[in-house]
């Protein structure tokens, strides 16, 4: 039904972020302890619309597979929490590379439906962990452009067989 989900967007971004920030995983996964060492958590924040919805006919000629697609462009804002040693340096590296031509080319090569727009400045936001110890954390919010299509089954009427029949007219 939806061709590019929030999980797909997070997976694409994680593949780009991991070489820079360490192991990446989606945040808010219940009963999953935080990893040790250098890692980052990706939290989807909001998805404001950037375009109006367009219709895309997906007529396959077979009523069982034909559909109507509704596509639009959305801004995907994802918070990246970076933990561990040198988290500040890794946050600045992410912020820098994300805004570069390398970042654009790399993300587009992973999935053509996603492109970087801009990032926030890295901010320090240390936290107290489960062991009551301060843990170094930096936060960067990445904004991306996502092309999303939602499809629903649709019947199409694209041909007809017409026959004529002569009738007598009595007045």
C-alpha positions in Angstrom: 0.0 0.0 0.0 2.7 2.5 0.9 5.9 2.1 -1.1 8.3 4.0 1.2 7.6 3.6 5.0 9.1 5.4 8.0 11.0 2.2 8.7 12.4 2.3 5.1 13.5 5.9 5.6 15.2 5.0 8.9 17.0 2.0 7.3 18.3 4.2 4.5 19.5 6.8 6.9 21.1 4.2 9.2 23.1 2.8 6.3 24.5 6.3 5.6 25.1 7.3 9.3 26.7 4.1 10.6 30.2 4.6 9.1 30.3 8.1 10.7 28.6 7.6 14.0 28.8 4.0 14.9 26.1 1.3 15.1 22.7 2.8 14.3 19.3 1.7 15.4 15.8 3.1 15.5 14.9 4.6 18.9 11.8 3.7 21.0 12.2 0.0 20.6 10.6 -1.5 23.7 12.7 -3.7 26.0 15.9 -3.2 24.0 18.8 -2.0 26.2 21.1 0.7 24.8 24.2 -0.6 23.1 27.6 -0.1 24.6 30.4 1.9 23.0 29.9 4.2 20.1 26.4 4.1 18.6 23.5 6.3 17.6 19.7 6.2 17.9 17.5 7.5 15.1 14.1 8.9 16.1 11.6 9.9 13.4 10.1 13.3 14.5 7.7 14.7 11.9 6.9 14.4 8.2 5.4 17.7 7.0 4.1 17.8 3.4 6.2 19.7 0.8 3.9 19.1 -2.2 0.4 18.5 -3.2 -0.8 15.0 -3.9 -0.6 13.8 -7.5 -2.4 10.8 -8.9 -0.4 8.1 -10.8 -2.4 5.6 -12.8 -1.1 2.1 -12.3 -3.2 0.3 -15.0 -1.7 -3.2 -15.6 -4.6 -4.3 -17.8 -5.5 -6.8 -15.1 -8.2 -5.8 -12.6 -6.6 -7.9 -9.9 -3.3 -5.9 -10.0 -4.3 -2.4 -11.3 -4.2 0.4 -8.8 -4.2 4.2 -8.4 -1.2 5.7 -6.7 -1.2 8.9 -4.8 2.3 10.4 -4.5 3.7 13.4 -2.7 7.0 14.8 -1.4 7.4 15.0 2.4 10.1 16.4 4.6 11.4 13.7 7.0 12.9 15.1 10.2 14.9 12.5 12.0 16.7 13.1 15.3 20.1 11.4 15.6 21.4 10.9 19.2 25.1 10.1 19.1 26.6 8.3 22.2 30.0 7.3 23.3 33.6 8.5 23.1 34.1 11.5 20.8 30.3 11.9 20.3 30.8 15.6 19.6 33.4 15.0 16.9 31.2 12.4 15.2 28.2 14.7 15.4 30.1 17.5 13.7 31.4 15.0 11.1 27.8 13.9 10.4 26.5 17.5 10.2 29.4 18.3 7.7 29.1 15.3 5.5 25.3 15.3 5.4 25.4 18.8 3.8 28.0 17.9 1.2 27.8 16.6 -2.3 29.1 13.3 -0.9 26.2 13.0 1.4 23.7 13.7 -1.3 25.3 11.2 -3.7 25.6 8.5 -1.1 22.0 8.8 0.2 20.6 8.9 -3.4 22.7 5.8 -4.2 21.2 3.9 -1.3 17.6 4.9 -2.2 16.7 7.3 -4.9 13.4 8.3 -3.1 15.4 10.1 -0.3 17.6 13.2 -0.5 19.2 15.3 2.2 17.9 18.9 2.7 19.7 20.3 5.8 20.7 19.5 9.3 20.5 21.3 12.7 23.7 22.3 14.5 25.0 19.6 16.8 24.1 20.2 20.5 25.5 18.6 23.6 22.8 16.8 25.6 24.4 14.5 28.2 22.1 12.1 30.1 22.2 10.0 33.2 22.1 6.3 32.2 20.7 3.3 34.0 23.8 3.0 36.1 23.4 6.6 37.3 26.4 7.8 35.4 26.7 10.7 33.0 26.8 9.6 29.4 28.1 11.8 26.6 25.4 12.4 24.0 25.2 14.9 21.1 22.0 15.5 19.0 21.7 16.4 15.4 18.3 16.7 13.5 18.6 15.7 9.9 15.9 16.9 7.4 15.4 14.8 4.2 13.1 15.0 1.2 11.2 11.7 0.8 9.1 10.7 -2.2 6.2 8.6 -1.0 3.4 6.8 -2.9 0.3 5.2 -1.5 -1.5 2.8 -3.8 -5.0 1.4 -3.7 -6.7 -1.1 -6.0 -8.5 0.6 -8.9 -10.5 -0.8 -11.8 -10.0 0.8 -15.1 -12.3 1.1 -18.1 -10.1 1.5 -21.1 -11.8 -0.4 -23.9 -15.2 -1.6 -24.9 -16.8 -3.9 -27.4 -19.7 -2.2 -29.2 -22.1 -3.9 -31.6 -25.0 -2.3 -33.5 -28.3 -3.8 -34.3 -30.8 -2.6 -36.9 -34.3 -2.0 -35.5 -37.5 -1.2 -37.3 -39.1 2.1 -36.4 -43.0 2.2 -36.6 -44.6 5.6 -36.4 
